[in-house]
Amino acid sequence: MKSLVSMLGASTRRNLFRTLPGISTKTYAAWPVWSDSARKPVPFYPVSKKLTNVWYQKARTWNRTKAARRYGGTLGSAGIRVLEALVYDFLNYSTGQLDPSYEGLARKTGLGRSTVWRALARLKELGIVHWVRRCTAEWIDDHYELRQDTNAYAVQPPTQWRGFTDPKPGAPAPHPSAWGAATPIPDVFEQAVLERRSGGSLTAVARVLATDDRSPLAQAFARFARTMAASPPKKG
């Protein structure tokens, strides 16, 4: 009888038991489970290790930049430690599976179970982490037993974070036509002015101006600078 009943579907068994006298159809639980717990398997999807690391670093930066507005930062020190453990200790990048227990997170982070729970709640509030509660239903003797399973977690991209704004990108990349181009050199007059302002003598200024042999004006100023340098200083 038992082996035959176990081969039937759940709905068929319930209908069968309603018609049999003396058999209860009440469902028992080994311990209370959350009402929104999913009984069906929760799918996981592969994730990029490199991309997840970028998200974690963005979260750390966000936590520091907002630290003045909230004690411990936006995520809090516990939130950062829990997120770090999720990303680097429990996440399977090839399958995407991420379902540690509170106790496992507590051991890895060194935090208490209740602190881990509050940190996860904060991460979910900010949209950084999402989770689905899970439970399993087992057929034992003549009744079901529901058992609470670990949550199924997912680390979400920054586009899903509440209140987060990506920092402005840095300076734009140079145009391809400018790649490898040398920095433009100032003309000879600018060089002469810079030489004088930096403490150079008139002789040094004349030497700079004389380098442009294509400019008669530069050559004239070079001669003038050499003349001034050679003239004895006037007595006061």
C-alpha positions in Angstrom: 0.0 0.0 0.0 2.7 2.5 1.0 4.9 1.8 -2.1 1.8 2.1 -4.3 0.7 5.4 -2.8 4.2 6.9 -3.1 4.0 6.4 -6.9 0.9 8.6 -7.2 1.0 12.3 -7.7 0.4 14.7 -4.8 -3.1 15.8 -5.9 -4.1 12.2 -6.6 -2.9 11.2 -3.1 -4.9 14.0 -1.5 -8.1 13.0 -3.4 -7.5 9.4 -2.5 -7.1 10.1 1.2 -10.3 12.2 1.3 -12.2 9.1 0.3 -10.6 6.8 2.7 -12.0 6.6 6.2 -9.7 7.2 9.2 -6.9 8.8 7.2 -6.1 12.5 7.9 -5.1 14.9 5.0 -3.7 17.5 7.4 -0.2 18.8 6.5 2.4 18.8 9.2 5.6 20.9 9.3 8.8 19.8 11.0 9.1 23.5 12.1 7.4 26.7 10.9 8.2 27.8 7.3 7.7 31.2 5.7 4.5 31.4 3.9 6.2 32.9 0.7 8.7 30.1 0.5 9.0 28.5 -2.9 8.6 24.8 -3.2 9.7 24.5 -6.8 13.4 24.6 -7.6 14.8 28.1 -8.0 16.9 28.4 -11.2 20.4 29.8 -11.0 22.3 31.4 -14.0 26.0 31.6 -14.7 27.6 35.0 -13.9 30.9 36.7 -14.8 33.5 36.7 -12.1 35.1 39.8 -13.5 31.8 41.7 -13.8 30.7 40.7 -10.3 34.1 41.9 -8.9 33.4 45.3 -10.6 30.0 45.4 -8.9 31.5 44.7 -5.5 34.1 47.4 -5.9 31.4 49.9 -6.9 29.5 48.9 -3.8 32.6 49.5 -1.6 33.1 52.9 -3.2 29.5 53.8 -2.8 29.7 52.8 0.9 32.7 55.1 1.5 31.3 58.1 -0.4 28.0 58.0 1.6 29.7 57.3 4.9 29.1 60.8 6.2 25.4 60.4 5.9 25.0 57.1 7.6 27.0 55.5 10.4 29.2 52.8 8.9 28.4 53.8 5.4 25.5 53.2 3.1 25.7 49.4 3.3 27.3 49.4 6.8 30.5 47.5 7.7 28.5 44.3 8.2 26.8 44.7 4.8 30.2 45.0 3.1 31.5 41.9 4.9 28.4 39.9 4.0 28.5 41.0 0.4 32.1 40.1 0.2 31.4 36.6 1.5 28.6 36.1 -1.0 30.7 37.2 -4.0 34.0 35.6 -3.1 33.3 32.7 -0.9 29.9 31.2 -1.8 29.0 32.3 -5.4 29.6 29.6 -8.0 30.4 31.6 -11.1 30.0 28.8 -13.5 26.5 27.9 -12.3 25.4 31.0 -10.5 24.4 29.0 -7.5 24.4 31.1 -4.3 22.5 29.7 -1.4 24.5 29.8 1.9 22.9 29.5 5.2 22.9 32.2 7.9 25.2 30.0 9.9 27.6 29.7 7.0 27.7 33.4 6.4 28.2 34.0 10.2 31.2 31.7 10.3 32.8 33.2 7.2 32.3 36.8 8.3 32.7 36.4 12.0 29.4 38.1 12.6 26.4 37.0 14.7 23.5 35.3 13.0 21.2 38.3 13.8 23.8 40.7 12.4 24.0 38.7 9.2 20.2 38.8 8.9 20.1 42.6 9.3 23.0 43.1 6.8 21.1 41.0 4.2 18.0 43.0 4.9 19.9 46.2 4.2 21.5 44.8 1.0 18.0 43.8 -0.2 16.6 47.2 0.7 19.2 48.8 -1.5 18.6 46.4 -4.3 22.2 45.0 -4.2 21.1 41.5 -3.3 17.8 39.7 -4.0 16.7 36.4 -2.6 13.9 33.9 -2.7 12.9 31.8 0.3 12.8 28.1 -0.3 11.3 25.1 1.4 11.1 21.4 0.6 8.1 19.1 1.0 8.8 15.5 2.0 6.3 12.6 2.1 6.8 10.8 5.4 4.5 7.9 6.3 1.0 9.3 5.9 1.7 13.1 5.8 3.8 15.8 4.3 6.5 17.6 6.2 7.6 21.0 5.1 11.2 22.0 5.9 12.7 25.4 5.5 15.6 25.4 3.1 18.4 28.1 2.6 17.5 31.1 0.6 18.5 31.4 -3.1 20.5 34.6 -3.5 21.4 36.7 -6.5 23.8 39.7 -6.7 22.2 42.4 -8.8 23.9 44.9 -11.2 24.3 48.5 -10.2 21.4 49.5 -12.5 19.1 47.9 -9.9 20.6 49.6 -6.8 18.3 52.2 -5.2 19.8 55.6 -4.8 23.1 54.7 -6.6 24.5 56.9 -9.3 27.6 55.7 -11.3 30.4 58.2 -11.1 30.9 60.4 -14.1 33.4 58.8 -16.5 36.9 60.3 -16.8 38.3 62.4 -19.6 37.2 61.2 -23.0 39.7 59.1 -25.0 41.6 61.0 -27.7 40.4 60.9 -31.2 42.0 58.0 -33.1 43.7 60.5 -35.4 45.6 62.0 -32.4 46.9 58.6 -31.1 50.6 58.8 -30.9 50.7 62.4 -31.9 53.5 64.5 -30.2 52.5 67.3 -27.9 52.6 70.6 -29.8 55.7 72.7 -29.1 55.2 76.4 -28.3 56.6 78.9 -30.8 60.0 80.4 -30.2 58.6 83.6 -28.7 56.6 81.7 -26.1 59.7 79.6 -25.3 61.7 82.8 -24.9 59.1 84.2 -22.5 59.1 81.0 -20.5 62.9 81.0 -20.3 62.9 84.6 -19.0 60.1 83.9 -16.4 61.9 80.9 -15.1 65.0 83.0 -14.3 67.0 82.7 -17.5 69.5 85.3 -18.5 69.2 87.6 -21.6 71.9 85.5 -23.2 69.8 82.4 -22.8 66.8 84.2 -24.2 68.8 85.3 -27.2 69.9 81.7 -27.7 66.3 80.5 -27.7 65.2 83.2 -30.2 68.1 82.4 -32.5 67.0 78.9 -33.0 64.3 80.1 -35.4 66.4 81.0 -38.4 63.3 81.3 -40.6 61.9 84.2 -38.7 63.6 87.6 -39.3 61.7 89.0 -36.3 63.0 86.3 -34.0 66.6 86.9 -35.3 66.2 90.7 -34.6 65.0 90.1 -31.1 67.9 87.7 -30.6 70.4 90.3 -31.6 68.7 92.9 -29.3 68.8 90.5 -26.4 72.5 89.8 -26.9 73.2 93.6 -27.1 71.3 94.1 -23.9 73.2 91.3 -22.2 76.6 92.8 -23.3 75.8 96.3 -22.2 77.2 97.2 -18.8 74.5 97.9 -16.1 73.9 101.5 -15.4 74.9 102.9 -12.1 72.1 104.3 -10.0 
